[in-house]
Amino acid sequence: MEYQPQSRWFLDSSKSGGGVLMDWGPYDFATLHDILGPASLEINTAWTARPRTGADPADCVFDVETHVGASITCRNNGQNIHIHYERASCAHGEGYVRAEIEGTLGSFSWTPFDSKQPVFRRYDKNGQLVTEEIKTGPRSEFTIFDNPLLHFYRKVTGQESHANVNRDALANFSCIPAIYKAADTGKKQTITY
């Protein structure tokens, strides 16, 4: 169970808007957009849960999800990319942090939100699994948490920027209520970029 005891309003949906999806989803979907550049996303199925622990506070409102998952189809240039999305601030299984793109000819994996960690490529060579570290070039002194502010600054000062603004920002954020709605209704939701 991970939460900020000094900020218990995070656990109250009327104040926070939601749980782990509302907290981490904007970063996750901005990253997904940057990597895949989707024309549209379909939230095929989704679920939310709140695993119970002895650390759950009983003296405040606690009505947000602490575990969420979705099956998503990314459509881009006539291709369908199938995504398993899962994020938790509480789960009873082994804790891990990993992002992976798995394809028919290989995969890429990395530790999300830690720009100091390596990126790995895995693929088959003559029936043997090959794992190699990808050279990503020089790393910025800024962390993934500094970059949104840096990109915003560059955008408003007229510099080249990766800031998600206008239609892209709205489409990225609309993934969050679409996942909540798919989880609540059991119906597919579509986001068009």
N, C-alpha and C positions, 0 to 999 in steps of 0.2 A: 504494500500500500504506500503510494507516494503522493503526498500533497503537502502544501505549506501550512503548518499548524497556525502560523500567525496570520494567514489569509484564508480563513474558513469560508469566506464568501465564495471561493472557488467551488465549493461543494453545493451551493444553492443555485439551481438553474434560473431562478427569477432574477438573480444578480449577475451570474456568469454567462448565461445563455446556453450552457451545456457543459459537458465534462471534458474528457480527454480528447474527444474529436474537436470540440470548439477550441481547445487550448493548442493542440498540435496540428490539426488539419490544415490551417492556412499555410504552414511551412511545408507540409507534406504535398499539398496539391500545387503549390508554387513550384516545388522541385519537379514534380511529375510533369507539369506544363513545360518547364525549361528543358527537360530531357526529351520528352516525346512530342511536344508541339501538337496536341490533339486538335482535330476539327470538332470532335464531339466526344463526350464520355457518356456511357450508359451505366447507371448503377443498377445492376441486374438483381442483386439481393443484398441485404444488409442486416446487421443485428447489433444491438447494444446490450451490455450486461453490467452488473455491479457485483463482482465477487465479494463475498462477505469475509471479513477478518476481525480478529480481536482488536486491531488498531482502529477500527471504524469509530469515529467520534459519535457519541450519543447525545451530546449537549448542544447540537446545532442542526440546522436543516442539511440533509445529505441526500439529494435526489438526482444526482448526475451520474452518467455512465462512467465507469473506470476501465471499460474494455469495449472495443468496437471493431467490427470487421465488415468487409464488403467485397463482393465479386463485381469487378468493373471491366467493361470493354471500352478500350480507347480506339477510336476510329480516326485514321489518318491516311490520306492519299490512297484510299481503297483497301488499306490493310486494317485488320483487327488485331489489337494487342490485348491479351487477357491479363488482368491484374488481380492479384490477391492482396488486399489492403487490410492491415491489422495494426492497431495501436492500443497500448494498455498502460495505465498507471497502476494497475493492480491485476495480478493474475497469479494463480497458484502454481503454474508451471515454471520452468527455468527461465530466468530473465535473460534477454539478449537484445541487442540492437544491431540490425542488419538491413541493408537494402540490396536487392538483387534483381537483375534483369536476366531472365533465363530465355534463351532462344534455341532454335533447332541446331545451330552450329556452335553454340557456346554460351557463356554467361559472363556478366560483370557483377562484381559485388563490392560493397564498400560499407563503412560505418557512417550512417547519416549524421549530419550536424557535427561532424568532427573533421575539419579540413586538414588536420595533421596526419590522419590515418591513410594507409595506402589503399589503392584501388586494384582489384585483382581481376584478371581475365582467365577463364577456364575453358578448355576446348579439347577435342579429341585429336590425337595425332597418331595414326597407325594403330588404333585400338587402345591407346594409353591416354589417360587423363593428364593434361598438361596444365599447370597453374603458373601464371606469370604475373608479376607486379607491373602495372602500367605506370610509366613515367608521366606524371601529370604536369611537369614543368614547375617553375617557381611558385611557391605558395605565398599568398598574401599574409601580411602581418595581422589582418583582420580575421575574426572568426565568423562562422556562419550566423552568429547572433548579431554581429556588428554590421554585416552586409546589408540588411534591409535599410538601415539608416544611411549607410554610405551610398547605396543605390538611389535612395530618395534624394539625398543631397545632390548627387550628380544630375539627376533628372531635373530638379528645380533650378539648377545653375546652368542648364543647357549642355551638359557633357554627355558622352555616350554612357548609357546606363542599362542595367538589367532589371530596373524597377518594373514591377507589374502594376500597370496603371490602366485606367479607362476600362475598356471592354474585357481585357485579360484579367484584371483584378476582380471585376464582377463575376466573370465566369469561374475563376478559381474559388472565390468565396461561395458561389452558389453550389459547389460540390458538397459543402457541409450540410446545409438544410436538405439537400437531395438525399444524402445518406440517412439523415434522421427520418425523412419522410418514407424512404424505402423500408427502413426498419419498422416504422409504425404501421404502414399500410400493407406491406408485402408486395407493393407494385413497383415495377421498373420506373426509374427516373432518368431523364435525358438532359444533359447540359450541352449546349452548343456554343462553341467559341467563335 
